[in-house]
Amino acid sequence: MKKDTILILDFGSQYTQLIARRVRELKVFSVIEPCTIAIERIKKINPKGIILSGGPHSVYEKEAPILKKEVLKLGIPILGICYGMQILVKTLKGRVREGKKREYGRAKMFIDDHQDLFFSLPEKITSWMSHTDQIINLPSGFRLLAHTSNTKFAAIGNSKDKIYGVQFHPEVVHTELGTEILSNFLFRITGCSPTWQLEDFISEQIKETRKKVGKTNVILGLSGGVDSSTAAVLLQRALGKKLKCIFVNNGVLRKNEANKVIKLFRDYFKVDLRYVDASKIFLDKLKGVVDPERKRKIIGHEFIKVFEAEAKKIKNVKFLVQGTLYPDVIESVSFFGGPTACIKSHHNVGGLPKEMKLKLIEPFRQLFKDEVREVAKLLKMSPNMINRHPFPGPGLAVRIIGEVNPKQLKILREADDIMEKIIKKNNIYNDIWQAFCVLLPLKTVGVMGDKRTYEYVVAIRAVNSLDGMTADWSKIPHSILAEISNEIINKVRGINRVVFDISSKPPATIEWE
């Protein structure tokens, strides 16, 4: 049975992938393409509906992304979100201008029309706004659906042509009943059926990978984290003995990480695992480097070089597998060439040499972290592996602020190991999405045994999140924080102060670098 598809056109919003995720949660397959997509490509995708994302521009800016008029002539139901709504109005000859008052954050929204988009919703809900521009005049055939005290046209619709627009963001959790609004668009307006599941994703990936690889061998970069481990199990199902896993010790791993990974995958998963200790190469290249972007690029570059060197020892290898995820892509560069602003480069997508001899296979490029965990469950992987906290590809190099050296690595490894053991002992590890230590490049005065000390500060970072796109700091009980601080200061030479990071994403990122 052919699956229904929703096409999301990216106008540069940091929430574009979140829209895709919400659609998939409703069991409808979604794909993302840039707003510059060719009309023939849209016809080939044959979507049941199109969603226009938000974006950082104003529709009247000279370089603002445009909506091709041909998209509106396809007869496909459309939902415009924020900028997507404004560009709809402008393209259809309505009027948009800069508002007298900006509207950011939560806003009480009053629903004026309960047909279609707001079917079965209450008279008022809390919406999440993020805009300066406002619609002044509606295009012909459109009617008002909802308003706020600041925004006259918070939602509009043309039921005849099945074209709708909302000024708020239904995809974010801050919008009350946002899922129901998207559900109404998917099922009442486009007529989609909720038939897509991650089981379909698994079977499609296995089929596509077998077709792509043919009779050649594939190398997978194994780190021991959830992403690469799940990719290894998935690819082993698809390729069997043609999968060759390589585990590179880059010198910035956690305490005893190398031994744990080797034991798990050789003894338990029974994969063909090659271990390469390249720690000296990486640490020599990182010597004197303090800029986090340079650290990431150096590690990404050396990672590929080591892989290529190891690949020469294996016959008939043409592909390299990486566990790149959606948030990695959106934070690194515009997805599929869209107008999204770059936040930071990622080790899997920002550090690749232009002349890479191996072709990439990225099975999870369009999945979020929680979706990868669901795939792992479907593959019957162990709960300990599935629930493991995320660990960045550049490892401890981006958790040591400033230059990376063996002394600081030893200090950070010991502190991080103590922190992890304590949160596991107190049964809160699985309640936290990610927790780790950060070594700061400063020393403070302390007192130990009546003697003055002048040693490093370590920060504890713990966050809760669904997908890494947004995160809030974890409310770890004070008694546990006190235990962590006491154990680290007493047992780790070189640290005399522990602090706790209470910033959320945004505005901060989860990692410090």
C-alpha positions in Angstrom: 0.0 0.0 0.0 1.4 3.4 -1.0 1.9 5.7 2.0 0.4 9.2 2.2 3.1 11.9 2.2 3.2 15.4 3.6 5.7 17.7 1.9 7.3 20.4 4.1 8.9 23.3 2.3 11.7 24.9 4.3 11.8 28.7 4.4 14.6 28.7 7.0 12.9 28.0 10.3 14.8 26.3 13.1 11.5 24.4 13.6 11.3 22.8 10.2 12.4 19.4 11.3 10.1 19.7 14.3 7.1 20.0 12.0 8.2 16.8 10.3 8.5 15.1 13.6 5.0 16.1 14.7 3.6 14.9 11.4 5.3 11.5 11.9 4.0 11.3 15.4 0.6 11.4 13.8 1.6 8.3 11.7 1.9 10.3 8.4 5.1 10.2 6.4 6.8 13.5 5.9 9.6 14.8 3.7 11.4 18.1 3.7 12.6 20.0 0.7 13.8 23.6 0.2 11.3 26.3 -0.8 13.2 26.5 -4.1 12.1 23.0 -5.1 11.2 22.4 -8.7 7.5 21.8 -9.5 8.4 18.5 -11.2 10.0 17.3 -8.0 6.8 18.1 -6.1 4.8 16.2 -8.7 7.1 13.2 -8.3 6.7 13.2 -4.5 2.9 13.5 -5.0 2.1 14.8 -1.5 -1.4 14.7 -0.1 -0.6 18.1 1.6 2.1 20.8 1.7 3.2 22.7 4.8 5.2 25.9 4.5 7.6 26.4 7.4 8.4 29.6 9.2 11.6 31.5 8.6 13.8 34.4 9.8 13.1 36.8 7.0 10.4 39.4 6.3 8.4 38.8 3.1 9.2 42.4 1.9 13.0 42.0 2.3 14.9 42.1 -1.0 16.5 38.6 -0.4 13.4 37.0 1.2 12.6 33.5 0.0 9.6 33.4 -2.4 6.8 30.9 -2.9 6.4 29.7 -6.5 3.0 30.6 -7.8 2.9 27.2 -9.5 2.7 25.5 -6.1 -0.7 27.1 -5.5 -1.9 25.8 -8.9 -1.3 22.1 -8.1 -4.6 21.7 -6.2 -2.8 20.3 -3.1 -4.0 21.4 0.3 -1.6 23.9 1.9 -0.9 25.0 5.5 1.4 28.1 6.0 3.1 28.5 9.4 4.3 32.0 10.5 6.5 33.2 7.5 4.8 30.4 5.5 1.4 32.1 6.1 2.8 35.6 5.3 4.4 34.5 2.0 1.1 32.8 1.1 -0.7 36.1 1.6 1.8 38.1 -0.3 1.9 35.6 -3.2 -1.9 35.7 -3.4 -1.9 39.6 -3.4 -2.9 40.2 0.2 -0.9 42.8 2.3 1.8 42.2 4.9 3.7 44.9 6.8 5.8 45.4 9.9 3.6 45.4 13.0 3.5 48.3 15.5 4.1 45.8 18.3 6.1 42.5 18.2 4.6 39.3 19.5 6.9 36.7 21.0 6.1 33.8 23.3 2.7 32.7 24.7 -0.4 34.6 23.5 -4.0 33.9 24.3 -5.7 33.1 21.0 -9.5 33.3 20.3 -11.0 31.0 17.7 -13.5 32.6 15.4 -14.3 29.7 13.1 -14.4 26.1 14.3 -14.6 24.5 10.9 -11.8 22.5 9.4 -8.5 23.6 11.0 -10.0 24.3 14.5 -12.6 21.6 14.5 -13.5 20.5 18.1 -11.2 23.0 19.7 -12.4 25.3 22.6 -13.1 29.0 22.2 -9.6 30.1 23.3 -6.2 28.4 23.6 -2.7 29.4 24.4 -0.6 29.8 21.2 3.2 30.3 20.7 4.0 33.4 18.6 7.3 34.6 17.2 6.8 37.4 14.7 7.1 41.1 14.0 5.2 41.4 10.7 1.5 41.3 10.4 -1.1 40.6 7.8 -3.2 43.7 7.0 -5.5 42.6 4.2 -6.5 39.0 3.3 -6.4 37.7 -0.3 -9.6 37.0 -2.1 -11.5 34.0 -0.9 -9.9 33.9 2.6 -11.7 34.3 5.9 -10.6 35.0 9.5 -10.3 31.8 11.7 -8.6 33.1 14.8 -7.1 36.3 16.5 -5.2 37.5 19.5 -5.2 40.9 21.2 -2.2 41.9 19.1 -2.8 40.0 15.9 -6.0 40.4 14.0 -5.3 37.5 11.6 -3.8 34.8 13.8 -5.2 32.2 11.5 -6.9 32.4 8.1 -8.4 29.9 5.6 -9.8 29.4 2.1 -11.9 26.2 2.5 -12.7 26.1 -1.3 -9.0 25.8 -2.3 -8.0 24.2 1.0 -5.3 26.8 1.7 -4.8 27.8 5.4 -2.3 29.9 7.3 -1.5 30.3 11.0 0.7 33.0 12.5 1.6 30.9 15.5 3.6 27.7 15.7 1.4 24.6 16.3 4.5 22.3 16.1 6.0 23.5 19.4 4.8 22.1 22.7 4.1 25.6 24.0 1.0 25.9 21.7 -2.0 24.3 23.5 -3.6 21.6 21.4 -1.1 22.2 18.6 -1.1 18.5 17.7 -4.9 18.6 17.3 -4.6 21.5 14.9 -2.0 19.6 12.8 -4.2 16.5 13.0 -7.2 18.5 11.6 -5.1 19.6 8.7 -3.8 16.1 8.0 -7.0 14.1 8.4 -9.9 16.5 7.8 -8.4 18.7 5.2 -5.8 16.6 3.2 -7.5 13.3 3.8 -4.3 11.5 4.9 -4.4 8.1 6.5 -2.3 7.4 9.7 -0.5 4.4 8.2 3.3 5.3 8.4 5.3 3.6 11.2 9.0 3.2 12.1 8.7 -0.4 11.2 8.2 0.9 7.6 11.3 3.0 8.0 13.4 0.0 9.1 12.2 -2.1 6.2 12.8 0.7 3.7 16.3 1.4 5.0 17.2 -2.3 4.7 15.9 -2.5 1.2 17.5 0.8 0.0 20.8 -0.1 1.7 21.0 -3.5 0.0 20.2 -1.9 -3.4 22.8 0.9 -2.9 25.6 -1.3 -1.6 25.2 -4.3 -3.9 28.1 -6.7 -3.5 30.6 -4.2 -1.9 31.6 -4.0 1.7 30.5 -1.2 4.1 32.5 0.4 7.0 30.6 1.7 10.0 32.1 4.2 12.4 31.3 2.7 15.8 31.4 4.9 18.8 29.3 2.8 21.3 26.6 5.5 21.5 22.9 4.9 20.7 23.1 6.2 17.1 26.1 4.2 15.8 25.1 1.1 17.8 21.6 1.1 16.4 23.0 1.8 12.9 25.3 -1.2 13.3 22.4 -3.6 14.3 20.2 -2.2 11.5 23.0 -2.5 8.8 24.0 -5.9 10.1 20.4 -7.1 9.3 20.7 -5.5 5.8 24.2 -6.6 4.9 25.4 -9.4 7.2 29.1 -10.0 6.8 29.5 -7.2 4.3 29.3 -4.8 7.3 32.8 -4.0 8.8 32.7 -1.9 12.0 35.7 0.2 12.9 36.1 1.7 16.3 38.5 4.6 16.5 39.9 5.7 19.9 40.3 9.4 19.3 41.9 10.1 22.6 38.9 12.1 23.9 36.6 9.2 25.0 35.1 8.7 28.4 36.7 6.6 31.1 37.2 2.9 30.1 35.1 3.6 26.9 37.3 1.7 24.5 37.3 -1.5 26.6 33.5 -1.4 27.0 32.8 -0.9 23.3 35.1 -3.6 22.2 33.7 -6.1 24.7 30.1 -5.3 23.9 30.3 -5.5 20.1 32.8 -8.3 19.7 31.3 -10.5 22.5 27.6 -9.6 22.5 26.7 -8.3 19.0 29.3 -10.5 17.3 30.1 -7.9 14.7 33.3 -7.7 12.6 35.0 -5.0 14.7 38.4 -3.4 14.0 39.9 -1.3 16.8 42.3 1.6 16.0 44.0 3.5 18.7 44.7 6.8 17.1 44.6 8.9 20.4 48.1 10.3 19.9 47.3 11.5 16.4 44.2 13.3 17.5 45.8 14.8 20.6 48.8 16.0 18.7 46.5 17.8 16.1 44.5 19.4 19.0 47.5 20.7 20.8 47.2 24.5 21.2 43.7 24.6 19.6 41.1 26.5 21.7 38.4 27.4 19.1 35.6 24.9 19.3 34.9 25.1 15.6 38.5 24.2 14.8 38.3 21.3 17.3 35.3 19.9 15.6 36.7 20.2 12.1 40.1 18.7 13.2 38.4 15.7 14.8 36.1 15.2 11.8 38.9 15.5 9.4 41.2 13.1 11.3 38.3 10.7 11.8 37.8 10.3 8.0 41.6 10.0 7.4 41.9 7.2 9.9 38.9 5.5 8.4 40.3 5.7 4.9 43.7 4.3 6.1 41.9 1.4 7.8 39.6 0.9 4.7 42.6 0.2 2.6 43.2 -3.0 4.7 39.7 -4.2 3.8 38.9 -5.3 0.2 36.0 -4.0 -1.9 35.0 -1.1 0.4 33.0 1.8 -1.1 30.8 3.1 1.7 31.1 4.7 5.2 28.1 4.7 7.6 27.6 7.7 9.9 24.9 8.3 12.5 24.0 11.8 11.5 20.6 13.0 12.9 18.2 15.8 12.0 19.4 18.2 14.7 23.0 17.6 13.5 22.0 18.7 10.0 19.8 21.7 11.0 22.5 23.1 13.4 25.3 22.7 10.8 23.9 23.9 7.5 20.6 24.6 5.8 18.8 21.3 5.2 18.8 20.4 1.5 20.2 23.9 0.7 17.3 25.9 2.3 17.8 29.3 3.9 18.2 28.2 7.5 20.9 30.0 9.5 24.0 28.0 10.6 24.5 27.6 14.4 27.5 25.3 14.6 29.2 22.7 12.5 28.7 19.0 13.4 31.4 16.4 13.4 29.5 14.3 10.9 28.6 17.0 8.5 31.0 19.9 9.1 34.4 18.2 9.2 34.3 16.1 6.0 37.1 16.7 3.5 36.0 17.8 0.0 37.8 14.8 -1.5 36.5 11.9 0.5 37.2 8.5 -1.1 34.3 6.7 0.6 30.6 7.4 -0.1 28.3 8.1 2.8 25.4 6.1 4.1 23.4 8.1 6.7 20.4 5.9 7.7 19.2 8.3 10.4 19.7 11.6 8.7 16.0 12.3 8.8 15.4 11.0 12.3 15.4 12.6 15.7 17.1 11.1 18.7 13.9 9.7 20.3 13.0 8.1 16.9 16.4 6.4 16.8 15.7 5.0 20.3 12.3 3.7 19.0 14.1 2.0 16.1 16.5 0.4 18.7 13.5 -1.0 20.6 12.1 -2.4 17.5 15.4 -4.1 16.8 15.3 -5.7 20.3 18.4 -3.9 21.6 19.1 -3.9 25.3 17.5 -1.1 27.5 21.0 -0.1 28.8 22.1 0.7 25.3 18.8 2.3 24.2 18.6 4.6 27.2 22.3 5.7 27.1 22.8 9.4 27.2 24.0 11.1 23.9 27.7 11.7 23.6 29.1 14.1 21.0 31.4 12.8 18.2 34.2 15.3 19.2 33.9 13.7 22.7 35.5 15.4 25.7 37.3 17.8 23.4 34.2 20.0 23.4 33.6 19.5 27.1 37.1 20.9 27.9 36.8 24.7 27.3 40.0 25.7 25.7 43.0 23.6 24.9 42.8 19.8 25.3 45.7 18.0 27.0 46.2 14.6 28.7 46.1 16.2 32.2 42.8 17.9 31.7 41.3 14.8 30.0 42.2 12.7 33.1 40.6 15.2 35.4 37.4 15.4 33.3 37.1 11.6 32.9 37.2 11.0 36.6 34.7 13.7 37.4 32.3 12.6 34.7 32.5 9.0 35.8 31.7 9.9 39.4 28.7 12.0 38.3 27.3 9.3 36.1 27.6 6.6 38.8 25.9 8.8 41.4 22.9 9.6 39.2 22.6 5.9 38.3 22.8 4.9 41.9 20.0 7.3 42.8 17.8 5.9 39.9 17.5 9.2 38.0 19.7 8.4 35.0 16.8 7.4 32.8 14.8 10.5 33.9 17.5 12.8 32.4 18.0 13.1 28.7 21.7 14.0 28.9 24.1 14.7 31.8 27.8 15.4 31.7 30.7 17.4 33.2 32.4 20.4 31.6 35.9 21.4 32.6 36.3 25.2 32.7 39.5 27.0 31.7 39.8 28.9 35.0 41.0 28.2 38.5 39.6 29.4 41.8 40.9 29.6 45.4 39.8 26.8 47.8 40.8 25.4 51.2 41.6 21.7 51.8 43.1 20.4 55.0 43.8 24.0 56.2 45.8 24.6 53.0 45.1 27.0 50.2 44.3 25.4 46.9 44.1 27.0 43.4 42.4 24.4 41.1 39.9 24.0 38.3 36.1 24.4 38.2 33.9 21.7 36.8 30.3 22.4 35.6 27.5 19.9 35.7 25.2 20.0 32.7 22.0 18.0 32.9 19.0 18.6 30.5 15.6 17.1 29.6 14.6 17.0 26.0 12.6 15.0 23.4 14.8 15.5 20.4 17.7 17.8 21.2 16.0 20.7 19.3 15.0 22.3 22.6 15.9 21.4 26.1 15.3 22.5 29.7 17.7 22.0 32.6 17.0 19.0 34.8 15.8 19.7 38.3 18.2 17.3 40.1 17.5 17.1 43.8 19.9 19.2 45.9 20.9 16.2 48.0 22.1 14.4 44.8 23.9 17.5 43.5 25.6 17.8 46.9 26.7 14.2 46.7 28.1 14.7 43.3 30.0 17.9 44.3 31.4 16.3 47.5 32.6 13.1 45.7 34.2 15.0 42.8 36.0 17.5 45.0 37.2 14.8 47.4 38.3 12.3 44.8 39.5 14.2 41.8 42.8 15.9 42.1 42.7 19.3 40.3 39.1 20.3 41.1 38.1 22.4 44.1 34.7 23.8 42.9 31.6 22.4 41.2 28.8 24.5 39.7 25.5 23.6 38.1 24.3 24.9 34.7 20.7 26.1 34.8 20.4 27.5 31.2 17.9 26.1 28.7 18.1 25.6 24.9 17.5 28.1 23.4 19.2 30.4 24.1 22.1 28.1 25.2 23.0 25.0 23.3 23.2 21.7 25.2 27.0 21.3 24.8 29.1 24.2 25.9 31.1 24.2 22.7 
